[in-house]
Every structure is written in structure tokens, then in C-alpha cells.
Amino acid sequence: MNKNKMLINIGIVAGLSIVICMTGVIAFAEELKPIELSAPQMDRGKLLMQALKERQSNRDFSDKELPLDVISNLLWAASGVNRPDSGKLTAPTAKNWQEIDIYAAMQKGLYLYNHKKHILEPVAAKDIREFTGLQGFTARAPLDLIYVADYSRADGDEKDREYYSAVDTGFVSQNVYLFCASEGLATVILGSVDRPALAKIMNLRKDQKIIFTQPVGYPGSE
Ligand SMILES: Cc1cc2nc3c(=O)[nH]c(=O)nc-3n(C[C@H](O)[C@H](O)[C@H](O)COP(=O)(O)O)c2cc1C
């Protein structure tokens, strides 16, 4: 092969590589767009006393997808804005820190719930459900919520931050438990999580701490 031909070939290969890379980036962007959630439906669900009666942990999940309206209502119930004037949430937080972020791991990727806009923001186009708990069922559940405390939004000393963010997560989790009881969904809060491994996979900052995770889905029988 003469020198000119070789240079042309190198040029073609380089050009193709750029096109392939750009296609990859475009495909990534197309794959994971923000998910616009539907407005919460206030006239939906069982009576509170009935939901309390049915609240339970269930570790038997179907892999059936959750409809978008269910995910929308679930996230709002978990920790959505219920008083737009003050921006306060369905779950209380110490000093109104609002430090608990809810990440949503689904087959199509990882998202972050933005409660101000009531949307799911894309984080990564990868399925990390299997890493959200040490019990195998998290890989099967269609949605794994990951509760992450962002200490950059909390003051006080380390002990206060740990203590309050664990309590604050408990409120979010109970909202999810009650919503699931009301909708006939399975859920269980999980402390058995390899937090350092999951934090690495999620590319979290040092001041972001995984507190608990909580898979949600239809019961295994469905
Ligand atoms: C802080 C906390 C951590 C938990 N961690 C796990 C867990 O890692 N794995 C699990 O299967 N259940 C876990 N659970 C669920 C409990 O086992 C469950 O709530 C308990 O057995 C009572 O059952 P119930 O929720 O149906 O009332 C956890 C519960 C709490 C409150």
C-alpha cells in the first residue's frame, strides 16, 4: 500500500470512529431523557386506616413494569411538594433540610427525582437494580428507590446529620409503604446494602450517603 492510500484509509477509520462515538452520545441522550411525571391524583387510593391495616413488607416481586401514573403518584407520596407556597414536602425533614434525595433505579437506567419540577432526571443509562440490595429480589423489582442523604444541605455535626437523615428517610419510606398498601404493591425497606459499592456505581460525591433502599413492584403472584 502506498503512503497516500494508507493516509486515506487512516482518515476513513478516524472519520468512522468519530461518527460511531457521536452516534453513541446521541443514542445515550435519546435513551435517557427526563421523565415528565403526571400530576398526583388526590382522589386516588384507599382510606388511610385501610392502608395502615394492610401495610407490610413483601419481598416477593413480579417483574411487571409499573405504569407511569403509579410511579408519579408514588414519588409524590414519597416526598413530593404538598405545599407549593413554602415548597415543603409530604415527608418532614429535620430543620426542613430536605436532604433526602430519591434515586430511582429501573431497567432503562438510573434517575433522580426532582421534587420541585416533579420530574425524573436522568443520571446514568445503566441498569443497577441488582446492586441496590444484597437480597436477589432487587434485580427483579421494576423500581428500586435509593435514599441518599446529601450532607451539603445539612448542618450540625456528623452525628446529628447521620441521626436526622436516618429518621428523615424513615418518613419517606413509610409514605412509600402506605402508598404501596393503598395500591396493592409489594415493597420492603432494605438496610442490607453494600453502600460503598453502590455509591461507587452511582458515582456519588463524598458528602452523599446512601441510607436505605426500597424496591417497589407488583406482588410476585401478578
Ligand atoms: C431500618 C430497617 C431496615 C430493614 N432492612 C431490611 C433488609 O435489609 N432486608 C429485609 O428483607 N427486610 C428489612 N427490613 C424489613 C423488616 O424486616 C420488616 O419491617 C420487619 O420484619 C417487620 O415486618 P413488616 O414490615 O411486614 O411489619 C428492614 C426494616 C427496617 C425498619
The ligand as an SDF file (V2000), in Angstrom:
LIG
                    3D

 31 33  0  0  0  0  0  0  0  0999 V2000
  -34.4310    0.1060   59.2720 C   0  0  0  0  0  0  0  0  0  0  0  0
  -34.9440   -1.1700   58.6380 C   0  0  0  0  0  0  0  0  0  0  0  0
  -34.1030   -1.9610   57.8890 C   0  0  0  0  0  0  0  0  0  0  0  0
  -34.5720   -3.1170   57.2740 C   0  0  0  0  0  0  0  0  0  0  0  0
  -33.7350   -3.8680   56.4800 N   0  0  0  0  0  0  0  0  0  0  0  0
  -34.2170   -4.9680   55.8620 C   0  0  0  0  0  0  0  0  0  0  0  0
  -33.3780   -5.7260   54.9900 C   0  0  0  0  0  0  0  0  0  0  0  0
  -32.2250   -5.4090   54.7600 O   0  0  0  0  0  0  0  0  0  0  0  0
  -33.8960   -6.8160   54.3920 N   0  0  0  0  0  0  0  0  0  0  0  0
  -35.1960   -7.2130   54.5850 C   0  0  0  0  0  0  0  0  0  0  0  0
  -35.5980   -8.2170   53.9990 O   0  0  0  0  0  0  0  0  0  0  0  0
  -36.0090   -6.5110   55.4060 N   0  0  0  0  0  0  0  0  0  0  0  0
  -35.5540   -5.4080   56.0390 C   0  0  0  0  0  0  0  0  0  0  0  0
  -36.3920   -4.6580   56.8430 N   0  0  0  0  0  0  0  0  0  0  0  0
  -37.8090   -5.0350   56.9590 C   0  0  0  0  0  0  0  0  0  0  0  0
  -38.1090   -5.6800   58.3100 C   0  0  0  0  0  0  0  0  0  0  0  0
  -37.5740   -6.9850   58.3390 O   0  0  0  0  0  0  0  0  0  0  0  0
  -39.6240   -5.7010   58.5000 C   0  0  0  0  0  0  0  0  0  0  0  0
  -40.0980   -4.3930   58.5910 O   0  0  0  0  0  0  0  0  0  0  0  0
  -39.9890   -6.4600   59.7670 C   0  0  0  0  0  0  0  0  0  0  0  0
  -39.7250   -7.8230   59.6230 O   0  0  0  0  0  0  0  0  0  0  0  0
  -41.4500   -6.2890   60.1450 C   0  0  0  0  0  0  0  0  0  0  0  0
  -42.2790   -6.6990   59.0460 O   0  0  0  0  0  0  0  0  0  0  0  0
  -43.3880   -5.7260   58.4380 P   0  0  0  0  0  0  0  0  0  0  0  0
  -42.6710   -4.5710   57.7770 O   0  0  0  0  0  0  0  0  0  0  0  0
  -44.1600   -6.5570   57.4610 O   0  0  0  0  0  0  0  0  0  0  0  0
  -44.2140   -5.2430   59.5710 O   0  0  0  0  0  0  0  0  0  0  0  0
  -35.9270   -3.5070   57.4630 C   0  0  0  0  0  0  0  0  0  0  0  0
  -36.7740   -2.7030   58.2600 C   0  0  0  0  0  0  0  0  0  0  0  0
  -36.3040   -1.5440   58.8060 C   0  0  0  0  0  0  0  0  0  0  0  0
  -37.2600   -0.6990   59.6280 C   0  0  0  0  0  0  0  0  0  0  0  0
  1  2  1  0
  2  3  1  0
  2 30  2  0
  3  4  2  0
  4  5  1  0
  4 28  1  0
  5  6  2  0
  6  7  1  0
  6 13  1  0
  7  8  2  0
  7  9  1  0
  9 10  1  0
 10 11  2  0
 10 12  1  0
 12 13  2  0
 13 14  1  0
 14 15  1  0
 14 28  1  0
 15 16  1  0
 16 17  1  0
 16 18  1  0
 18 19  1  0
 18 20  1  0
 20 21  1  0
 20 22  1  0
 22 23  1  0
 23 24  1  0
 24 25  2  0
 24 26  1  0
 24 27  1  0
 28 29  2  0
 29 30  1  0
 30 31  1  0
M  END
$$$$
